[in-house]
């Protein structure tokens, strides 16, 4: 068993180790509480998650591409129909916008 100054230093080191462990436990509890509160606030604000936003953005881009492709196909079919019937091709009201 240690005596004198060594025992005091050993006890002090043990106390510091215990305090560090307790501080880490408190830190984990505070982080958990903060994350829970942040999730509740974000859910109440109807904020979408990044994965949902990216999926919707990808769907919108695909729909835009499909719309452009179909508009070009309609224009080609109208021109062909006008050629077959001998009429002037109708002017299309809305041209597809270029992709941004």
N, C-alpha and C positions, 0 to 999 in steps of 0.2 A: 504494500500500500504506500502511495506517495505521501510525503509530508512536506510541510512548509510551502515555499513559493510554487513548487511544481504542482502540488495539489490544487492550489488556488487557480493556477493557469489551466489545469485540466478541467476544473469545474467551470471556469469561464468559457473555455472552448466548447464544452458540452452545452452550456447555456446558449451560446451563439449558434451552434448547430441546430438546436431545438427551435430557436427564434427564426432561423432561416427557413426551416421546414414549415413552421406556422405561417410565415409570410407568403410562402409559395401556395399554401392551401387557401389563404385569404385571396390571393391574386386569382386563382382558378375560380373561386366562388364569385368574385366581382366580374370576371370576364363572362362567366355563364349568365349572370344576372343581366349584364349589359347586352349580351347577344339576344337574350330573350326579350328584353325591352325594345331593342332596335327592331326585331322581327315584328313585334306587336305594332309598333309605330308605322313601319312600312306596309304592313297588311291593312292597317286602317286607312292608309293613303291610296290604296289600290295601285300600288306600284308593281309593274310586271317584272318578272325575273328576266335576266339577260337571255336565258335559253328560249323562253317564250317569245321575246322580242325578235331574236334572230330567226326563229322559225317563221314568224309572221312576215318578217322582211323578205326571207327567201321565197315564201309563197307569193308575195306581192310582186317580186321580180319575175318569177316564172309566169304569173298571170299577165304581166305587162309584155313579156316576150311573146306569149301566146296571142295576145290581143294584136300586137304588131304583125305577127305572122298571118293571122286571120284577116286583118284589114288588107294586107297585100294580096291575099288570095281572093278576097271579094272584089278588089279592084281589077285583078286579072280576069276574073270570071265575067264581070260587067263589061270589060273591054271586048272579050270574046263574044259575048252575047250581042253587043252592039255591032260587032263585025258581021255576025251571022244574020242579023235582022236588017242590016244596012242603015242603022241609025247612028247618030253621033253618040259617043260614049258619055254617060252622065258624069257631071263633075261631082267628085266626092266632097261632101260637106266638111268632113274632118279628116285631115291627114294625120297619120300617127306621129306622135312627138318623138324626137330623138331621145335615146336612152341617156340619162344623166349619170 
